[in-house]
Structure formats: C-alpha cells, structure tokens
Amino acid sequence: MEHDTTALVAEHWATGFFILAVVTLCAVMIGLSILLGGRSRGRSKSLPFESGVIGAGSARQRFSVKFYLVAMLFVIFDLEAVFLFAWAVAVREAGWAGLAGAAVFIVILLAGLVYDSRVGALDWAPGRRTRDEQG
C-alpha cells in the first residue's frame, strides 16, 4: 500500500509543482498590481478609450442586421480556410481520397457562397429602386 502511494507521488509530483507555481505566480501578480497600481481618479480616467481615439456618440448606436450577417458569414468562411490549410499540410499523406474530399468540401462551400449571394446576404448597400417602385 505504501509502495503504491510513493509511486503515485513520484509519478505526479511535477504536475502538482506546476499547479502550485501557477497559482503562486497569479497571486503574486495580482498582489503586486494592487500594491503598485495607479490610484488617480479624474474625468479623463472614466472616459472609454479605444485604439487612441476617444469615443464619440452613443454606445447604443444601432447597426443594420446586414452588418452582423456579413460578419457571421466572414467568420464561417474564414474558419473553413483553417480546414483547407490543415488539408494542404497533409496533402501527400491524404492522397487521392483526400483530394476528392477537399474538392467536395470546396464545392459545398462554393454552393453556400452562391446561395448567400443570390438571397442578398452579401449586399451591403440597399438595392436600387426601379422606376415602378419610385412611383
């Protein structure tokens, strides 16, 4: 029984030491930031500041839903590039079956892009009105 405990401690001492070191380092950094951090208060300190520009206007400004839609489509299609990059790295090991799989993947992506384009999901500006719509 004692031999099992000794073997277990010998096997996992590094993990325990790492966890203890991380917790200690975090506590030291938080403590130092409290002790050494600035305490000044003022009108400028309470203003939101981003990228060197002081904000103008309301934080409650409304954006078109199309903005969010295009942003989500960008994230989706950008994420697919990661899968294609992983395929490109392993193209020799994947062989012809990998090429066929990547081709099917790209065709499905292109079909989704064509669909998004046809339903107007990629249109930023409002559509032009025809003479009939103008009255």
Secondary structure, DSSP 8 states (H G I E B T S, - for coil): -HHHHHHHHHHHHHHHHHHHHHHHHHHHHHHHHHHHS-----TTTTS-EETTEE--S-TT----HHHHHHHHHHHHHHHHHHHHHHHHHTHHHHHHHHHHHHHHHHHHHHHHHHHHHHTTTT--S-----HHHH-
